[in-house]
Amino acid sequence: MTLAPGDSFASMLRRAGVSGDDSAQVAALIGQVMPISEIAPGTQMDVVLGRRPDGEAPRPLDKLAFRARFDLELEIARPLIAPAAEGEAPVRAGPLALQRNVIRVDDTPLRLRGQVGSSLYRSMRQAGVPASAVQDYLRALDNQVDLARDVRPSDEFDIIIAYRRAATGERQAGQLLYAGIDRGGKPQTQLLRWGKEGRFYEASGVGEQRRGLLAPVPGAITSGFGMRRHPILGYRRMHEGLDFKASQGTPIVAVSDGRVSAAGRAGGCGIAVRLEHGEGLATRYCHMSRMAVSAGQSVKRGQVIGYVGSTGLSTGPHLHYEMYRGGRVINPASVQFVTRAQLSGTELLDFRRRLIDLKEVEPGAALKDLPPLPTETRAPEREIEKIDSLARARPGRAGLKAG
């Protein structure tokens, strides 16, 4: 029998002819291991009913067996008291008892690599990557790079997904753990799923970056765009940007791809970098302690262009960030951007250890069959199996199997 979606375990047993008393005993025994509600729809049950003790009584449940989890089989049965005659079932009697059969499972992640070629999707599917994992991989990468422009046919994809293989032969693919692109044998893009929210972080520990403009630093906005009293000059004047709270030396990144049109001292703006992003959009980053780019250089979205400081007219370390459209200053808050998460401290160390561990997984290793356990470490034969094997040699009455 199969537990249908929306069906209850008790209803399924009732339709199979299992009595209310036996159903209650079965539920209590299973409840020692797992909640009945956790039995997944689609689970197949082997149900065997015995002979009626008289014409009116319901047939007793002799045996019920099913795969409770990927790593566990449960069997509820009465003790075998007589073997099966030819064409009939064995005879069982006594109270129902629970037998657990723990299935050996290997959790080695599945890692697959290959050349991008003319179609990244087709190349990954041909390499054996599950379709759902390919979609997750493409979505994760698309939040970081321009797949059409930044990924070359000669590049290599590197994907790692959660994967389980049971000693009984079943395979179970899980969520995407790592998405990478290598170029010339070296990592070009490395994204690792991390944290309770399952976000993807770059190998540096910088959080997932969706399409759109990035925040130039991860700090909060402390002063908005518009008229204000200048903290140093002492009179009201236009504040033509946003001030971000950030400590000395915090990396400042390009909010989008662009070209450095100016880099150096800029009066009250201190050490500043201006980027041209195309379509009339430009940004400027002021009060840097030092720059990481020079004029004429092309930069990528998320690339470090300098570091927070307090040069120029500044009361302390922060980032003053400006935006221009068609040469005229505009409110940066009017253009949507997303903030980035930045790992630090022990969490960053744990993140990097996890990345190293995953990158050591052998490509394709999880596709191999599980090797058998050494004889001395194999699980002992189950007691119920011993009884069954001994009873096969003795004649006796037979039960009836529910069809």
C-alpha positions as YAML, in Angstrom:
chain: A
units: angstrom
residues:
- id: 1
  name: MET
  ca: [0.00, 0.00, 0.00]
- id: 2
  name: THR
  ca: [1.02, 3.63, -0.50]
- id: 3
  name: LEU
  ca: [0.36, 6.54, 1.84]
- id: 4
  name: ALA
  ca: [-1.39, 9.02, -0.45]
- id: 5
  name: PRO
  ca: [-1.00, 12.82, -0.14]
- id: 6
  name: GLY
  ca: [-3.58, 14.15, 2.31]
- id: 7
  name: ASP
  ca: [-4.31, 10.67, 3.65]
- id: 8
  name: SER
  ca: [-3.77, 9.69, 7.28]
- id: 9
  name: PHE
  ca: [-1.75, 6.71, 8.44]
- id: 10
  name: ALA
  ca: [-4.72, 5.41, 10.46]
- id: 11
  name: SER
  ca: [-7.09, 5.64, 7.47]
- id: 12
  name: MET
  ca: [-4.65, 3.76, 5.27]
- id: 13
  name: LEU
  ca: [-4.40, 0.91, 7.81]
- id: 14
  name: ARG
  ca: [-8.16, 0.82, 8.23]
- id: 15
  name: ARG
  ca: [-8.67, 0.41, 4.48]
- id: 16
  name: ALA
  ca: [-6.13, -2.41, 4.53]
- id: 17
  name: GLY
  ca: [-8.31, -4.23, 7.07]
- id: 18
  name: VAL
  ca: [-6.16, -3.59, 10.15]
- id: 19
  name: SER
  ca: [-8.21, -3.49, 13.34]
- id: 20
  name: GLY
  ca: [-8.42, -0.41, 15.54]
- id: 21
  name: ASP
  ca: [-6.52, -2.13, 18.36]
- id: 22
  name: ASP
  ca: [-3.67, -3.16, 16.08]
- id: 23
  name: SER
  ca: [-3.57, 0.30, 14.51]
- id: 24
  name: ALA
  ca: [-3.24, 1.88, 17.94]
- id: 25
  name: GLN
  ca: [-0.40, -0.49, 18.85]
- id: 26
  name: VAL
  ca: [1.38, 0.25, 15.58]
- id: 27
  name: ALA
  ca: [1.07, 4.01, 16.12]
- id: 28
  name: ALA
  ca: [2.46, 3.69, 19.65]
- id: 29
  name: LEU
  ca: [5.43, 1.62, 18.48]
- id: 30
  name: ILE
  ca: [6.28, 3.97, 15.62]
- id: 31
  name: GLY
  ca: [5.90, 6.91, 17.99]
- id: 32
  name: GLN
  ca: [8.90, 5.56, 19.93]
- id: 33
  name: VAL
  ca: [11.03, 6.35, 16.87]
- id: 34
  name: MET
  ca: [9.38, 9.26, 15.04]
- id: 35
  name: PRO
  ca: [6.12, 11.23, 14.90]
- id: 36
  name: ILE
  ca: [3.52, 9.56, 12.68]
- id: 37
  name: SER
  ca: [3.05, 12.91, 10.93]
- id: 38
  name: GLU
  ca: [6.63, 12.69, 9.59]
- id: 39
  name: ILE
  ca: [5.86, 9.66, 7.44]
- id: 40
  name: ALA
  ca: [6.12, 11.16, 3.97]
- id: 41
  name: PRO
  ca: [3.30, 10.89, 1.41]
- id: 42
  name: GLY
  ca: [4.21, 8.30, -1.20]
- id: 43
  name: THR
  ca: [5.75, 5.96, 1.37]
- id: 44
  name: GLN
  ca: [5.07, 2.35, 0.44]
- id: 45
  name: MET
  ca: [3.93, -0.07, 3.15]
- id: 46
  name: ASP
  ca: [4.09, -3.86, 3.11]
- id: 47
  name: VAL
  ca: [1.10, -5.10, 5.15]
- id: 48
  name: VAL
  ca: [0.49, -8.76, 5.97]
- id: 49
  name: LEU
  ca: [-2.68, -9.89, 7.77]
- id: 50
  name: GLY
  ca: [-3.08, -13.27, 9.50]
- id: 51
  name: ARG
  ca: [-6.04, -15.64, 9.77]
- id: 52
  name: ARG
  ca: [-9.17, -14.64, 11.67]
- id: 53
  name: PRO
  ca: [-9.44, -16.40, 15.06]
- id: 54
  name: ASP
  ca: [-13.16, -16.83, 14.26]
- id: 55
  name: GLY
  ca: [-15.60, -15.79, 11.58]
- id: 56
  name: GLU
  ca: [-16.53, -12.43, 13.09]
- id: 57
  name: ALA
  ca: [-13.22, -11.15, 14.42]
- id: 58
  name: PRO
  ca: [-10.97, -8.91, 12.26]
- id: 59
  name: ARG
  ca: [-7.83, -10.42, 10.82]
- id: 60
  name: PRO
  ca: [-4.81, -9.65, 13.03]
- id: 61
  name: LEU
  ca: [-1.90, -7.67, 11.70]
- id: 62
  name: ASP
  ca: [1.03, -10.06, 11.29]
- id: 63
  name: LYS
  ca: [3.57, -7.70, 9.81]
- id: 64
  name: LEU
  ca: [3.99, -4.11, 8.60]
- id: 65
  name: ALA
  ca: [7.26, -2.86, 7.07]
- id: 66
  name: PHE
  ca: [8.22, 0.44, 5.43]
- id: 67
  name: ARG
  ca: [11.09, 2.86, 4.76]
- id: 68
  name: ALA
  ca: [10.64, 5.45, 7.49]
- id: 69
  name: ARG
  ca: [13.58, 7.62, 6.46]
- id: 70
  name: PHE
  ca: [16.39, 7.47, 3.96]
- id: 71
  name: ASP
  ca: [18.54, 5.85, 6.63]
- id: 72
  name: LEU
  ca: [15.93, 3.75, 8.46]
- id: 73
  name: GLU
  ca: [13.51, 0.88, 7.84]
- id: 74
  name: LEU
  ca: [10.88, -0.03, 10.42]
- id: 75
  name: GLU
  ca: [9.25, -3.43, 10.75]
- id: 76
  name: ILE
  ca: [6.44, -4.25, 13.15]
- id: 77
  name: ALA
  ca: [5.63, -7.95, 13.44]
- id: 78
  name: ARG
  ca: [4.42, -10.71, 15.71]
- id: 79
  name: PRO
  ca: [6.81, -13.53, 16.60]
- id: 80
  name: LEU
  ca: [6.92, -16.32, 14.03]
- id: 81
  name: ILE
  ca: [5.59, -19.58, 15.48]
- id: 82
  name: ALA
  ca: [5.19, -21.72, 12.36]
- id: 83
  name: PRO
  ca: [6.84, -21.65, 8.93]
- id: 84
  name: ALA
  ca: [4.98, -21.26, 5.69]
- id: 85
  name: ALA
  ca: [3.53, -24.17, 3.80]
- id: 86
  name: GLU
  ca: [3.96, -24.07, 0.03]
- id: 87
  name: GLY
  ca: [2.09, -21.10, -1.43]
- id: 88
  name: GLU
  ca: [1.04, -19.79, 1.97]
- id: 89
  name: ALA
  ca: [2.35, -17.31, 4.55]
- id: 90
  name: PRO
  ca: [3.98, -18.24, 7.86]
- id: 91
  name: VAL
  ca: [1.97, -18.16, 11.08]
- id: 92
  name: ARG
  ca: [2.67, -15.53, 13.71]
- id: 93
  name: ALA
  ca: [1.24, -14.95, 17.18]
- id: 94
  name: GLY
  ca: [1.83, -12.86, 20.31]
- id: 95
  name: PRO
  ca: [2.22, -9.11, 20.80]
- id: 96
  name: LEU
  ca: [3.46, -6.80, 18.04]
- id: 97
  name: ALA
  ca: [7.11, -5.77, 18.36]
- id: 98
  name: LEU
  ca: [9.15, -3.07, 16.64]
- id: 99
  name: GLN
  ca: [12.36, -3.83, 14.74]
- id: 100
  name: ARG
  ca: [14.59, -1.00, 13.50]
- id: 101
  name: ASN
  ca: [16.88, -1.55, 10.55]
- id: 102
  name: VAL
  ca: [19.41, 1.28, 10.32]
- id: 103
  name: ILE
  ca: [20.63, 1.70, 6.75]
- id: 104
  name: ARG
  ca: [24.22, 2.74, 6.19]
- id: 105
  name: VAL
  ca: [24.32, 6.12, 4.43]
- id: 106
  name: ASP
  ca: [27.27, 8.07, 3.05]
- id: 107
  name: ASP
  ca: [26.93, 11.88, 3.01]
- id: 108
  name: THR
  ca: [29.89, 12.71, 0.78]
- id: 109
  name: PRO
  ca: [28.82, 15.75, -1.29]
- id: 110
  name: LEU
  ca: [28.58, 15.31, -5.05]
- id: 111
  name: ARG
  ca: [31.14, 17.39, -6.93]
- id: 112
  name: LEU
  ca: [31.10, 17.63, -10.73]
- id: 113
  name: ARG
  ca: [33.35, 19.63, -13.02]
- id: 114
  name: GLY
  ca: [33.54, 20.22, -16.74]
- id: 115
  name: GLN
  ca: [34.16, 22.70, -19.53]
- id: 116
  name: VAL
  ca: [31.52, 25.37, -20.09]
- id: 117
  name: GLY
  ca: [31.50, 24.92, -23.88]
- id: 118
  name: SER
  ca: [28.85, 26.51, -26.07]
- id: 119
  name: SER
  ca: [26.08, 26.03, -23.47]
- id: 120
  name: LEU
  ca: [26.74, 26.00, -19.75]
- id: 121
  name: TYR
  ca: [23.36, 24.40, -19.05]
- id: 122
  name: ARG
  ca: [23.82, 21.57, -21.57]
- id: 123
  name: SER
  ca: [27.42, 20.94, -20.49]
- id: 124
  name: MET
  ca: [26.38, 20.59, -16.86]
- id: 125
  name: ARG
  ca: [23.49, 18.25, -17.68]
- id: 126
  name: GLN
  ca: [25.78, 16.10, -19.84]
- id: 127
  name: ALA
  ca: [28.19, 15.90, -16.90]
- id: 128
  name: GLY
  ca: [25.40, 14.42, -14.78]
- id: 129
  name: VAL
  ca: [24.36, 17.45, -12.75]
- id: 130
  name: PRO
  ca: [20.66, 17.18, -11.76]
- id: 131
  name: ALA
  ca: [18.45, 19.71, -13.57]
- id: 132
  name: SER
  ca: [17.32, 21.37, -10.32]
- id: 133
  name: ALA
  ca: [20.95, 21.80, -9.21]
- id: 134
  name: VAL
  ca: [21.86, 23.38, -12.56]
- id: 135
  name: GLN
  ca: [19.07, 25.93, -12.10]
- id: 136
  name: ASP
  ca: [20.24, 26.74, -8.55]
- id: 137
  name: TYR
  ca: [23.82, 27.06, -9.78]
- id: 138
  name: LEU
  ca: [22.86, 29.45, -12.59]
- id: 139
  name: ARG
  ca: [20.74, 31.58, -10.23]
- id: 140
  name: ALA
  ca: [23.57, 31.84, -7.70]
- id: 141
  name: LEU
  ca: [26.11, 32.80, -10.36]
- id: 142
  name: ASP
  ca: [23.75, 35.23, -12.07]
- id: 143
  name: ASN
  ca: [23.61, 37.26, -8.84]
- id: 144
  name: GLN
  ca: [27.38, 37.74, -9.04]
- id: 145
  name: VAL
  ca: [28.49, 37.86, -12.66]
- id: 146
  name: ASP
  ca: [27.13, 38.53, -16.12]
- id: 147
  name: LEU
  ca: [26.84, 34.96, -17.41]
- id: 148
  name: ALA
  ca: [26.66, 36.03, -21.04]
- id: 149
  name: ARG
  ca: [29.69, 38.34, -20.87]
- id: 150
  name: ASP
  ca: [31.93, 37.10, -18.04]
- id: 151
  name: VAL
  ca: [31.85, 33.31, -18.57]
- id: 152
  name: ARG
  ca: [33.92, 31.93, -21.46]
- id: 153
  name: PRO
  ca: [33.47, 28.62, -23.33]
- id: 154
  name: SER
  ca: [36.99, 27.62, -22.22]
- id: 155
  name: ASP
  ca: [36.16, 28.15, -18.53]
- id: 156
  name: GLU
  ca: [35.34, 25.22, -16.25]
- id: 157
  name: PHE
  ca: [32.27, 24.93, -14.05]
- id: 158
  name: ASP
  ca: [32.68, 23.51, -10.55]
- id: 159
  name: ILE
  ca: [29.54, 22.52, -8.65]
- id: 160
  name: ILE
  ca: [29.10, 20.78, -5.30]
- id: 161
  name: ILE
  ca: [25.70, 19.65, -3.99]
- id: 162
  name: ALA
  ca: [24.58, 17.85, -0.85]
- id: 163
  name: TYR
  ca: [24.23, 14.16, -1.67]
- id: 164
  name: ARG
  ca: [23.35, 10.94, 0.12]
- id: 165
  name: ARG
  ca: [23.81, 7.36, -1.04]
- id: 166
  name: ALA
  ca: [22.41, 4.42, 0.87]
- id: 167
  name: ALA
  ca: [23.89, 0.93, 1.12]
- id: 168
  name: THR
  ca: [20.59, -0.28, -0.36]
- id: 169
  name: GLY
  ca: [21.38, 1.61, -3.59]
- id: 170
  name: GLU
  ca: [19.15, 4.68, -3.36]
- id: 171
  name: ARG
  ca: [20.55, 8.16, -4.11]
- id: 172
  name: GLN
  ca: [19.28, 11.50, -2.85]
- id: 173
  name: ALA
  ca: [20.46, 14.88, -4.20]
- id: 174
  name: GLY
  ca: [20.12, 17.91, -1.92]
- id: 175
  name: GLN
  ca: [20.73, 21.65, -2.09]
- id: 176
  name: LEU
  ca: [23.53, 23.48, -3.87]
- id: 177
  name: LEU
  ca: [26.54, 23.98, -1.57]
- id: 178
  name: TYR
  ca: [29.14, 25.54, -3.87]
- id: 179
  name: ALA
  ca: [29.12, 27.23, -7.28]
- id: 180
  name: GLY
  ca: [32.38, 28.04, -9.00]
- id: 181
  name: ILE
  ca: [33.93, 29.05, -12.31]
- id: 182
  name: ASP
  ca: [37.61, 28.34, -12.98]
- id: 183
  name: ARG
  ca: [39.73, 29.94, -15.66]
- id: 184
  name: GLY
  ca: [43.14, 28.63, -16.64]
- id: 185
  name: GLY
  ca: [43.09, 26.23, -13.69]
- id: 186
  name: LYS
  ca: [42.49, 29.00, -11.16]
- id: 187
  name: PRO
  ca: [39.22, 29.96, -9.40]
- id: 188
  name: GLN
  ca: [37.52, 32.91, -11.08]
- id: 189
  name: THR
  ca: [34.31, 32.87, -9.03]
- id: 190
  name: GLN
  ca: [33.73, 30.93, -5.80]
- id: 191
  name: LEU
  ca: [30.38, 31.02, -4.01]
- id: 192
  name: LEU
  ca: [29.67, 29.02, -0.84]
- id: 193
  name: ARG
  ca: [26.28, 28.60, 0.86]
- id: 194
  name: TRP
  ca: [26.59, 29.66, 4.49]
- id: 195
  name: GLY
  ca: [24.51, 30.45, 7.56]
- id: 196
  name: LYS
  ca: [20.95, 29.78, 8.67]
- id: 197
  name: GLU
  ca: [19.49, 31.78, 5.79]
- id: 198
  name: GLY
  ca: [21.45, 29.77, 3.23]
- id: 199
  name: ARG
  ca: [22.98, 32.84, 1.56]
- id: 200
  name: PHE
  ca: [25.90, 32.55, -0.84]
- id: 201
  name: TYR
  ca: [29.16, 34.23, 0.07]
- id: 202
  name: GLU
  ca: [32.25, 34.82, -2.02]
- id: 203
  name: ALA
  ca: [35.47, 33.08, -1.02]
- id: 204
  name: SER
  ca: [36.49, 36.35, 0.67]
- id: 205
  name: GLY
  ca: [33.47, 36.12, 2.99]
- id: 206
  name: VAL
  ca: [31.50, 38.86, 1.22]
- id: 207
  name: GLY
  ca: [27.81, 38.10, 1.07]
- id: 208
  name: GLU
  ca: [25.53, 37.43, -1.83]
- id: 209
  name: GLN
  ca: [25.21, 40.26, -4.33]
- id: 210
  name: ARG
  ca: [21.98, 40.49, -6.31]
- id: 211
  name: ARG
  ca: [21.63, 42.33, -9.60]
- id: 212
  name: GLY
  ca: [21.47, 46.10, -9.19]
- id: 213
  name: LEU
  ca: [23.85, 48.48, -7.46]
- id: 214
  name: LEU
  ca: [25.79, 47.33, -4.44]
- id: 215
  name: ALA
  ca: [26.14, 49.36, -1.31]
- id: 216
  name: PRO
  ca: [29.71, 50.73, -1.44]
- id: 217
  name: VAL
  ca: [30.32, 49.71, 2.21]
- id: 218
  name: PRO
  ca: [28.24, 47.56, 4.60]
- id: 219
  name: GLY
  ca: [27.64, 50.37, 7.11]
- id: 220
  name: ALA
  ca: [24.43, 52.27, 7.87]
- id: 221
  name: ILE
  ca: [23.58, 55.67, 6.32]
- id: 222
  name: THR
  ca: [24.22, 58.43, 8.86]
- id: 223
  name: SER
  ca: [23.45, 61.50, 6.75]
- id: 224
  name: GLY
  ca: [21.09, 61.75, 3.80]
- id: 225
  name: PHE
  ca: [20.92, 63.78, 0.60]
- id: 226
  name: GLY
  ca: [19.70, 67.40, 0.90]
- id: 227
  name: MET
  ca: [20.18, 70.66, 2.80]
- id: 228
  name: ARG
  ca: [21.93, 70.38, 6.16]
- id: 229
  name: ARG
  ca: [24.19, 72.30, 8.51]
- id: 230
  name: HIS
  ca: [27.75, 71.39, 7.60]
- id: 231
  name: PRO
  ca: [29.50, 69.88, 10.65]
- id: 232
  name: ILE
  ca: [32.79, 71.75, 9.97]
- id: 233
  name: LEU
  ca: [31.85, 74.91, 8.04]
- id: 234
  name: GLY
  ca: [28.96, 75.63, 10.42]
- id: 235
  name: TYR
  ca: [26.38, 76.86, 7.92]
- id: 236
  name: ARG
  ca: [23.60, 75.22, 5.92]
- id: 237
  name: ARG
  ca: [24.46, 73.96, 2.49]
- id: 238
  name: MET
  ca: [23.52, 71.17, 0.11]
- id: 239
  name: HIS
  ca: [24.75, 67.69, 1.07]
- id: 240
  name: GLU
  ca: [25.16, 66.15, -2.37]
- id: 241
  name: GLY
  ca: [25.40, 62.52, -1.36]
- id: 242
  name: LEU
  ca: [25.01, 59.92, 1.36]
- id: 243
  name: ASP
  ca: [27.31, 59.41, 4.34]
- id: 244
  name: PHE
  ca: [27.91, 55.78, 5.34]
- id: 245
  name: LYS
  ca: [29.10, 54.78, 8.79]
- id: 246
  name: ALA
  ca: [32.31, 52.78, 8.43]
- id: 247
  name: SER
  ca: [35.50, 52.35, 10.40]
- id: 248
  name: GLN
  ca: [38.97, 53.36, 9.24]
- id: 249
  name: GLY
  ca: [40.29, 51.04, 6.53]
- id: 250
  name: THR
  ca: [36.95, 49.44, 5.60]
- id: 251
  name: PRO
  ca: [37.12, 48.34, 1.92]
- id: 252
  name: ILE
  ca: [35.04, 50.46, -0.47]
- id: 253
  name: VAL
  ca: [33.69, 48.68, -3.55]
- id: 254
  name: ALA
  ca: [32.39, 49.76, -6.94]
- id: 255
  name: VAL
  ca: [28.60, 49.72, -6.92]
- id: 256
  name: SER
  ca: [28.59, 48.56, -10.56]
- id: 257
  name: ASP
  ca: [30.96, 47.87, -13.45]
- id: 258
  name: GLY
  ca: [32.69, 51.01, -14.70]
- id: 259
  name: ARG
  ca: [35.81, 52.95, -15.60]
- id: 260
  name: VAL
  ca: [37.85, 55.16, -13.25]
- id: 261
  name: SER
  ca: [37.54, 58.69, -14.64]
- id: 262
  name: ALA
  ca: [39.32, 60.39, -11.72]
- id: 263
  name: ALA
  ca: [41.41, 59.25, -8.78]
- id: 264
  name: GLY
  ca: [43.28, 61.49, -6.33]
- id: 265
  name: ARG
  ca: [42.87, 64.58, -4.16]
- id: 266
  name: ALA
  ca: [39.60, 66.47, -4.70]
- id: 267
  name: GLY
  ca: [39.46, 69.46, -2.31]
- id: 268
  name: GLY
  ca: [37.04, 68.99, 0.58]
- id: 269
  name: CYS
  ca: [36.24, 65.52, -0.73]
- id: 270
  name: GLY
  ca: [39.76, 64.45, 0.23]
- id: 271
  name: ILE
  ca: [41.14, 61.39, -1.55]
- id: 272
  name: ALA
  ca: [38.38, 60.41, -3.97]
- id: 273
  name: VAL
  ca: [37.60, 58.06, -6.85]
- id: 274
  name: ARG
  ca: [35.03, 58.76, -9.56]
- id: 275
  name: LEU
  ca: [33.60, 55.98, -11.73]
- id: 276
  name: GLU
  ca: [31.72, 56.23, -15.02]
- id: 277
  name: HIS
  ca: [29.20, 53.39, -15.39]
- id: 278
  name: GLY
  ca: [27.74, 54.12, -18.82]
- id: 279
  name: GLU
  ca: [24.36, 55.48, -19.88]
- id: 280
  name: GLY
  ca: [25.22, 58.80, -18.18]
- id: 281
  name: LEU
  ca: [25.56, 57.31, -14.66]
- id: 282
  name: ALA
  ca: [28.59, 58.12, -12.51]
- id: 283
  name: THR
  ca: [29.51, 57.72, -8.82]
- id: 284
  name: ARG
  ca: [32.11, 59.31, -6.55]
- id: 285
  name: TYR
  ca: [33.62, 57.99, -3.30]
- id: 286
  name: CYS
  ca: [35.18, 60.55, -0.94]
- id: 287
  name: HIS
  ca: [37.39, 60.87, 2.19]
- id: 288
  name: MET
  ca: [39.38, 57.70, 1.42]
- id: 289
  name: SER
  ca: [42.47, 56.86, 3.42]
- id: 290
  name: ARG
  ca: [44.00, 55.40, 0.27]
- id: 291
  name: MET
  ca: [42.98, 54.27, -3.22]
- id: 292
  name: ALA
  ca: [43.17, 50.82, -4.79]
- id: 293
  name: VAL
  ca: [42.66, 51.92, -8.44]
- id: 294
  name: SER
  ca: [44.00, 54.53, -10.83]
- id: 295
  name: ALA
  ca: [42.52, 56.75, -13.53]
- id: 296
  name: GLY
  ca: [41.62, 54.96, -16.77]
- id: 297
  name: GLN
  ca: [41.31, 51.56, -15.09]
- id: 298
  name: SER
  ca: [38.24, 49.36, -15.66]
- id: 299
  name: VAL
  ca: [36.60, 47.93, -12.54]
- id: 300
  name: LYS
  ca: [34.04, 45.22, -11.85]
- id: 301
  name: ARG
  ca: [30.97, 45.39, -9.67]
- id: 302
  name: GLY
  ca: [32.08, 44.63, -6.11]
- id: 303
  name: GLN
  ca: [35.77, 45.30, -6.78]
- id: 304
  name: VAL
  ca: [37.64, 47.16, -4.02]
- id: 305
  name: ILE
  ca: [38.51, 50.66, -5.22]
- id: 306
  name: GLY
  ca: [39.77, 52.17, -1.96]
- id: 307
  name: TYR
  ca: [39.53, 52.25, 1.83]
- id: 308
  name: VAL
  ca: [37.56, 54.37, 4.27]
- id: 309
  name: GLY
  ca: [39.39, 57.30, 5.81]
- id: 310
  name: SER
  ca: [38.88, 60.90, 6.97]
- id: 311
  name: THR
  ca: [40.75, 63.00, 4.42]
- id: 312
  name: GLY
  ca: [39.42, 66.41, 3.30]
- id: 313
  name: LEU
  ca: [36.61, 68.16, 5.20]
- id: 314
  name: SER
  ca: [35.69, 65.30, 7.51]
- id: 315
  name: THR
  ca: [35.05, 64.97, 11.23]
- id: 316
  name: GLY
  ca: [35.98, 61.27, 11.32]
- id: 317
  name: PRO
  ca: [36.25, 58.10, 9.27]
- id: 318
  name: HIS
  ca: [33.22, 57.54, 7.01]
- id: 319
  name: LEU
  ca: [32.35, 57.30, 3.32]
- id: 320
  name: HIS
  ca: [30.72, 60.19, 1.48]
- id: 321
  name: TYR
  ca: [29.11, 58.69, -1.64]
- id: 322
  name: GLU
  ca: [27.77, 60.70, -4.59]
- id: 323
  name: MET
  ca: [25.88, 59.81, -7.75]
- id: 324
  name: TYR
  ca: [25.49, 61.70, -11.02]
- id: 325
  name: ARG
  ca: [23.21, 61.27, -14.02]
- id: 326
  name: GLY
  ca: [23.99, 63.23, -17.17]
- id: 327
  name: GLY
  ca: [26.60, 65.22, -15.24]
- id: 328
  name: ARG
  ca: [24.10, 66.44, -12.60]
- id: 329
  name: VAL
  ca: [24.14, 65.27, -9.01]
- id: 330
  name: ILE
  ca: [21.19, 63.09, -7.97]
- id: 331
  name: ASN
  ca: [20.09, 61.47, -4.72]
- id: 332
  name: PRO
  ca: [21.82, 58.05, -4.56]
- id: 333
  name: ALA
  ca: [18.89, 56.76, -2.50]
- id: 334
  name: SER
  ca: [16.68, 57.18, -5.58]
- id: 335
  name: VAL
  ca: [18.58, 54.35, -7.29]
- id: 336
  name: GLN
  ca: [17.98, 51.00, -5.65]
- id: 337
  name: PHE
  ca: [20.95, 49.10, -4.32]
- id: 338
  name: VAL
  ca: [21.38, 46.18, -1.94]
- id: 339
  name: THR
  ca: [23.55, 45.86, 1.12]
- id: 340
  name: ARG
  ca: [26.17, 43.18, 1.48]
- id: 341
  name: ALA
  ca: [26.93, 40.92, 4.38]
- id: 342
  name: GLN
  ca: [30.53, 40.58, 5.48]
- id: 343
  name: LEU
  ca: [31.70, 37.65, 7.61]
- id: 344
  name: SER
  ca: [34.32, 38.33, 10.24]
- id: 345
  name: GLY
  ca: [36.09, 36.80, 13.22]
- id: 346
  name: THR
  ca: [35.56, 33.14, 14.04]
- id: 347
  name: GLU
  ca: [32.64, 32.89, 11.61]
- id: 348
  name: LEU
  ca: [34.93, 33.90, 8.75]
- id: 349
  name: LEU
  ca: [37.48, 31.29, 9.87]
- id: 350
  name: ASP
  ca: [34.78, 28.59, 9.99]
- id: 351
  name: PHE
  ca: [33.55, 29.68, 6.57]
- id: 352
  name: ARG
  ca: [37.03, 29.36, 5.07]
- id: 353
  name: ARG
  ca: [37.58, 25.93, 6.65]
- id: 354
  name: ARG
  ca: [34.30, 24.75, 5.16]
- id: 355
  name: LEU
  ca: [35.33, 26.08, 1.75]
- id: 356
  name: ILE
  ca: [38.68, 24.24, 1.97]
- id: 357
  name: ASP
  ca: [36.95, 21.00, 3.02]
- id: 358
  name: LEU
  ca: [34.49, 21.13, 0.13]
- id: 359
  name: LYS
  ca: [37.20, 21.92, -2.43]
- id: 360
  name: GLU
  ca: [38.98, 18.73, -1.34]
- id: 361
  name: VAL
  ca: [36.02, 16.53, -2.36]
- id: 362
  name: GLU
  ca: [37.01, 14.31, -5.29]
- id: 363
  name: PRO
  ca: [34.90, 15.06, -8.38]
- id: 364
  name: GLY
  ca: [32.50, 12.20, -9.10]
- id: 365
  name: ALA
  ca: [33.42, 10.22, -5.96]
- id: 366
  name: ALA
  ca: [29.85, 10.25, -4.64]
- id: 367
  name: LEU
  ca: [28.58, 8.56, -7.82]
- id: 368
  name: LYS
  ca: [30.39, 5.34, -6.99]
- id: 369
  name: ASP
  ca: [28.63, 2.50, -5.16]
- id: 370
  name: LEU
  ca: [29.23, 2.26, -1.44]
- id: 371
  name: PRO
  ca: [31.96, -0.28, -0.70]
- id: 372
  name: PRO
  ca: [30.84, -3.23, 1.47]
- id: 373
  name: LEU
  ca: [31.66, -3.12, 5.14]
- id: 374
  name: PRO
  ca: [34.52, -5.35, 6.30]
- id: 375
  name: THR
  ca: [33.18, -8.69, 7.59]
- id: 376
  name: GLU
  ca: [34.17, -7.95, 11.18]
- id: 377
  name: THR
  ca: [32.28, -4.64, 11.20]
- id: 378
  name: ARG
  ca: [29.06, -5.78, 9.54]
- id: 379
  name: ALA
  ca: [25.89, -5.41, 11.57]
- id: 380
  name: PRO
  ca: [24.81, -8.67, 13.25]
- id: 381
  name: GLU
  ca: [21.92, -10.58, 11.74]
- id: 382
  name: ARG
  ca: [18.61, -9.28, 13.09]
- id: 383
  name: GLU
  ca: [16.89, -11.52, 15.57]
- id: 384
  name: ILE
  ca: [13.71, -11.55, 13.52]
- id: 385
  name: GLU
  ca: [15.69, -12.79, 10.50]
- id: 386
  name: LYS
  ca: [17.11, -15.67, 12.57]
- id: 387
  name: ILE
  ca: [13.61, -16.71, 13.58]
- id: 388
  name: ASP
  ca: [12.37, -16.54, 10.00]
- id: 389
  name: SER
  ca: [15.25, -18.60, 8.65]
- id: 390
  name: LEU
  ca: [14.81, -21.31, 11.29]
- id: 391
  name: ALA
  ca: [11.07, -21.47, 10.76]
- id: 392
  name: ARG
  ca: [11.34, -22.06, 7.01]
- id: 393
  name: ALA
  ca: [12.44, -25.60, 7.75]
- id: 394
  name: ARG
  ca: [9.36, -26.44, 9.90]
- id: 395
  name: PRO
  ca: [5.85, -27.13, 8.54]
- id: 396
  name: GLY
  ca: [2.84, -25.25, 9.88]
- id: 397
  name: ARG
  ca: [-0.19, -23.12, 9.23]
- id: 398
  name: ALA
  ca: [-0.17, -20.14, 6.91]
- id: 399
  name: GLY
  ca: [-1.37, -16.57, 7.13]
- id: 400
  name: LEU
  ca: [-2.99, -14.49, 4.39]
- id: 401
  name: LYS
  ca: [-1.41, -11.45, 2.75]
- id: 402
  name: ALA
  ca: [-3.48, -8.32, 2.26]
- id: 403
  name: GLY
  ca: [-3.75, -7.51, -1.40]
...
